[in-house]
Amino acid sequence: MRITLSLLFFLAFGNVYSQDTIKIKEIDFLVKNINQSNLPTQLDTIIQDLPEIGLKMITNLKVIVHDNKLMKYENFVNSTTIQNGISKEMISSNTFYFYQNQLIKIEEFAIDDEKKIELDWYYSEGKLLYCTSQFEKAKDRANLLLNLSNTILKQIVK
């Protein structure tokens, strides 16, 4: 009896894992199609130069909207800070992907003093499906990003 229950547990777990893996592959396929599309892209640049506090930021925004549906929102930031005469550069990016105005994936990266961090967040039906992050507050970050994506969506698709 225990062997049968154990076998059922492993089959059920394997099925859930398999479903998640298939969903992640579907999301990656959609993201690839968005990135390879020839859809019109809106670009904007915001420059913040604040020498009094030793900060200069250049933010490049890229937005793809098709048929009143947000497909991609990319926020690429190159920042330079100067503290005690030492200049430090940081590059970071958040790219939000949507399908049918629903968040499906967020790709993040940051480069700071040759350290590079890359994170992917997968969403399905308004909930975190999977993330590549191992840090302990990943769930909190996932919820923050989800809320941010909803704000972006409301701002862009009216």
Buried (B, 14 or more C-beta within 10 A) or exposed (E): EEEEEEEEEEEEEEEEEEEBEEBBEBBBEBBEEBEEEEEEEEEEEEEEEEEEEBBBBBBBBBBBBEEEBBBBBBBBBBBBBEEEEEEEEBEBBBBBBBBEEBBBBBBBBBBEEEEEEEBBBBBBEEEBBBBEBEEEEBEEBBEEBBEBBEEBBEEBEE
